[in-house]
Amino acid sequence: QEYGYIGNFEYVEDGKAGEFRVQLVGNINKCGAIRPRYAAKRTELEKFESRFLPAQDFGVLILTTTKGVLSHRQAKEQGVGGKLLAYVY
């Protein structure tokens, strides 16, 4: 929501693992899961930005860290690394 790609979202319990329903707002050119889940140190985030995003400051990498699920920008600000989950641009 912070970057303007999604609107509201909700968690729907389906009796198994459940699922999220997400309302898309912005123009998404491409998105995808990153497999395998690369471990990225805070000093390596720029390398993965250039690998998965088309330009600097365009798009978002999503990673899981010890401080929760963060964008690559938030992870840089907080000085943490983590495992890469997905990209959106």
CYANA upper distance limits for C-alpha pairs under 8 A (distance plus 0.5 A):
  1 GLN  CA      5 TYR  CA      6.60
  1 GLN  CA      6 ILE  CA      5.54
  1 GLN  CA      7 GLY  CA      6.40
  1 GLN  CA      8 ASN  CA      8.34
  4 GLY  CA     25 VAL  CA      7.31
  4 GLY  CA     26 GLY  CA      6.27
  5 TYR  CA     24 LEU  CA      6.64
  5 TYR  CA     25 VAL  CA      5.90
  5 TYR  CA     26 GLY  CA      4.88
  5 TYR  CA     27 ASN  CA      7.46
  5 TYR  CA     28 ILE  CA      7.43
  6 ILE  CA     22 VAL  CA      7.34
  6 ILE  CA     23 GLN  CA      6.19
  6 ILE  CA     24 LEU  CA      4.93
  6 ILE  CA     25 VAL  CA      5.43
  6 ILE  CA     26 GLY  CA      7.05
  7 GLY  CA     22 VAL  CA      7.68
  7 GLY  CA     23 GLN  CA      5.66
  7 GLY  CA     24 LEU  CA      6.41
  7 GLY  CA     25 VAL  CA      6.13
  8 ASN  CA     22 VAL  CA      6.77
  8 ASN  CA     23 GLN  CA      6.05
  9 PHE  CA     20 PHE  CA      7.24
  9 PHE  CA     21 ARG  CA      5.99
  9 PHE  CA     22 VAL  CA      4.88
  9 PHE  CA     23 GLN  CA      6.61
 10 GLU  CA     20 PHE  CA      6.08
 10 GLU  CA     21 ARG  CA      5.89
 10 GLU  CA     22 VAL  CA      7.24
 11 TYR  CA     18 GLY  CA      7.56
 11 TYR  CA     19 GLU  CA      6.28
 11 TYR  CA     20 PHE  CA      4.97
 11 TYR  CA     21 ARG  CA      6.92
 12 VAL  CA     18 GLY  CA      6.17
 12 VAL  CA     19 GLU  CA      5.84
 12 VAL  CA     20 PHE  CA      6.50
 12 VAL  CA     21 ARG  CA      7.70
 13 GLU  CA     17 ALA  CA      7.83
 13 GLU  CA     18 GLY  CA      4.90
 13 GLU  CA     19 GLU  CA      7.09
 14 ASP  CA     18 GLY  CA      5.43
 14 ASP  CA     19 GLU  CA      7.77
 28 ILE  CA     88 VAL  CA      7.52
 28 ILE  CA     89 TYR  CA      6.19
 29 ASN  CA     88 VAL  CA      8.33
 29 ASN  CA     89 TYR  CA      6.18
 30 LYS  CA     88 VAL  CA      6.49
 30 LYS  CA     89 TYR  CA      6.07
 31 CYS  CA     86 ALA  CA      7.77
 31 CYS  CA     87 TYR  CA      5.95
 31 CYS  CA     88 VAL  CA      4.81
 31 CYS  CA     89 TYR  CA      6.89
 32 GLY  CA     86 ALA  CA      6.05
 32 GLY  CA     87 TYR  CA      6.19
 32 GLY  CA     88 VAL  CA      7.36
 33 ALA  CA     85 LEU  CA      6.38
 33 ALA  CA     86 ALA  CA      4.72
 33 ALA  CA     87 TYR  CA      7.14
 34 ILE  CA     38 TYR  CA      8.21
 34 ILE  CA     84 LEU  CA      6.93
 34 ILE  CA     85 LEU  CA      5.88
 34 ILE  CA     86 ALA  CA      5.47
 34 ILE  CA     87 TYR  CA      7.70
 35 ARG  CA     85 LEU  CA      8.25
 37 ARG  CA     83 LYS  CA      6.23
 37 ARG  CA     84 LEU  CA      5.85
 37 ARG  CA     85 LEU  CA      6.67
 38 TYR  CA     83 LYS  CA      5.97
 38 TYR  CA     84 LEU  CA      5.96
 39 ALA  CA     81 GLY  CA      8.18
 39 ALA  CA     82 GLY  CA      6.18
 39 ALA  CA     83 LYS  CA      4.88
 39 ALA  CA     84 LEU  CA      6.97
 40 ALA  CA     44 GLU  CA      6.22
 40 ALA  CA     45 LEU  CA      6.68
 40 ALA  CA     48 PHE  CA      8.42
 40 ALA  CA     81 GLY  CA      5.99
 40 ALA  CA     82 GLY  CA      5.88
 40 ALA  CA     83 LYS  CA      6.38
 40 ALA  CA     84 LEU  CA      7.41
 41 LYS  CA     45 LEU  CA      7.17
 41 LYS  CA     80 VAL  CA      7.63
 41 LYS  CA     81 GLY  CA      4.84
 41 LYS  CA     82 GLY  CA      6.94
 42 ARG  CA     75 ALA  CA      7.75
 42 ARG  CA     76 LYS  CA      6.81
 42 ARG  CA     79 GLY  CA      6.63
 42 ARG  CA     80 VAL  CA      5.83
 42 ARG  CA     81 GLY  CA      4.85
 42 ARG  CA     82 GLY  CA      8.29
 43 THR  CA     81 GLY  CA      8.42
 44 GLU  CA     48 PHE  CA      7.29
 45 LEU  CA     49 GLU  CA      6.67
 45 LEU  CA     72 HIS  CA      7.50
 45 LEU  CA     76 LYS  CA      8.32
 45 LEU  CA     81 GLY  CA      8.22
 46 GLU  CA     50 SER  CA      6.85
 47 LYS  CA     51 ARG  CA      6.85
 48 PHE  CA     52 PHE  CA      6.55
 48 PHE  CA     53 LEU  CA      8.46
 49 GLU  CA     53 LEU  CA      5.85
 49 GLU  CA     56 GLN  CA      7.66
 49 GLU  CA     61 LEU  CA      7.70
 50 SER  CA     54 PRO  CA      7.44
 50 SER  CA     55 ALA  CA      7.39
 50 SER  CA     56 GLN  CA      7.63
 52 PHE  CA     61 LEU  CA      8.46
 52 PHE  CA     87 TYR  CA      7.44
 53 LEU  CA     58 PHE  CA      7.41
 53 LEU  CA     59 GLY  CA      6.72
 53 LEU  CA     60 VAL  CA      8.05
 53 LEU  CA     61 LEU  CA      8.40
 53 LEU  CA     87 TYR  CA      7.90
 53 LEU  CA     88 VAL  CA      8.46
 53 LEU  CA     89 TYR  CA      7.59
 54 PRO  CA     58 PHE  CA      7.45
 54 PRO  CA     59 GLY  CA      8.31
 55 ALA  CA     59 GLY  CA      8.37
 58 PHE  CA     89 TYR  CA      7.08
 59 GLY  CA     87 TYR  CA      7.82
 59 GLY  CA     88 VAL  CA      6.01
 59 GLY  CA     89 TYR  CA      4.50
 60 VAL  CA     71 SER  CA      6.76
 60 VAL  CA     72 HIS  CA      7.12
 60 VAL  CA     73 ARG  CA      8.36
 60 VAL  CA     87 TYR  CA      6.18
 60 VAL  CA     88 VAL  CA      5.81
 60 VAL  CA     89 TYR  CA      6.88
 61 LEU  CA     71 SER  CA      6.12
 61 LEU  CA     72 HIS  CA      5.78
 61 LEU  CA     84 LEU  CA      7.75
 61 LEU  CA     85 LEU  CA      8.15
 61 LEU  CA     86 ALA  CA      6.43
 61 LEU  CA     87 TYR  CA      4.95
 61 LEU  CA     88 VAL  CA      7.10
 62 ILE  CA     69 VAL  CA      7.57
 62 ILE  CA     70 LEU  CA      6.40
 62 ILE  CA     71 SER  CA      5.13
 62 ILE  CA     72 HIS  CA      6.65
 62 ILE  CA     84 LEU  CA      6.68
 62 ILE  CA     85 LEU  CA      6.04
 62 ILE  CA     86 ALA  CA      5.66
 62 ILE  CA     87 TYR  CA      6.47
 63 LEU  CA     69 VAL  CA      6.24
 63 LEU  CA     70 LEU  CA      6.06
 63 LEU  CA     71 SER  CA      6.67
 63 LEU  CA     72 HIS  CA      7.29
 63 LEU  CA     82 GLY  CA      6.52
 63 LEU  CA     83 LYS  CA      5.89
 63 LEU  CA     84 LEU  CA      4.84
 63 LEU  CA     85 LEU  CA      5.56
 63 LEU  CA     86 ALA  CA      7.54
 64 THR  CA     68 GLY  CA      6.30
 64 THR  CA     69 VAL  CA      4.85
 64 THR  CA     70 LEU  CA      6.74
 64 THR  CA     82 GLY  CA      5.95
 64 THR  CA     83 LYS  CA      5.90
 64 THR  CA     84 LEU  CA      7.10
 64 THR  CA     85 LEU  CA      7.35
 65 THR  CA     69 VAL  CA      6.49
 65 THR  CA     70 LEU  CA      7.53
 65 THR  CA     75 ALA  CA      8.46
 65 THR  CA     80 VAL  CA      7.52
 65 THR  CA     81 GLY  CA      6.75
 65 THR  CA     82 GLY  CA      4.96
 65 THR  CA     83 LYS  CA      7.23
 66 THR  CA     80 VAL  CA      8.40
 66 THR  CA     82 GLY  CA      7.81
 70 LEU  CA     74 GLN  CA      6.42
 70 LEU  CA     75 ALA  CA      6.61
 71 SER  CA     75 ALA  CA      6.74
 72 HIS  CA     76 LYS  CA      6.67
 73 ARG  CA     77 GLU  CA      6.83
 74 GLN  CA     78 GLN  CA      6.66
 75 ALA  CA     79 GLY  CA      6.33
 75 ALA  CA     80 VAL  CA      5.71
 75 ALA  CA     81 GLY  CA      6.92
 76 LYS  CA     80 VAL  CA      6.92
 76 LYS  CA     81 GLY  CA      8.34
